[in-house]
Amino acid sequence: MMKNYIVIFTTVNKEEEANKIAKKLVEERLAACVTVLPSGNSFYWWQGKIDNEREHVLIIKTKKDMYKRVEERLRDLHPYKVPEIIALPIIKGFKEYLNWIDHEVF
């Protein structure tokens, strides 16, 4: 059932941090896979002004019922005071891939 799967996005400004977080989430079986994308520019409001930072995007593939645990772990591991942690539902997906997520995340 597709509604059981999500992708969670977060960003960090250092590649080492991104890799550390990705590895931890997979090791701890909170995610089946975490993809770390190369850095890009993020523009955002922070403390009353527009800021800009190079950031790496983490794409976390997991099950919907793991969201709370992933969020808590990200808050522990994340270097930002207010990290971006957003989840989107997977509405369609390759059945064998989704079965693999089921097998790897618990």
Steps between C-alpha positions, in 0.01 A plus 500: 500500500659828388372709789739316733815658353652847518807695403638744755716793398755684709797723416840560662784730404790252527542184293658318796191573711269384222691173463510445878124550532427281197711214631348518849141489372576195286705325771220551750243359252301823502543529122558248224703754302617859537621681191734797554487746212784740413477848644281775364414851612215543747344842551278538806370733768685468831474737794342779298729498199554303182793262537684282250695179556646210303311189613484129427156339469432166667216291354395243757291204382300336777158388622234746610479355850872575549459877457499588871810288572685645199408855602621443856827350378554781251447755776768321705751476214432824313735798539225761437289653775190477277566230241286450192321170555214447256331182381317428177291191431606254234181469297633247249809282488661188363356217710831319544668821618225564754525139618873560548422804720269277708777244542770753599313740731381387841 
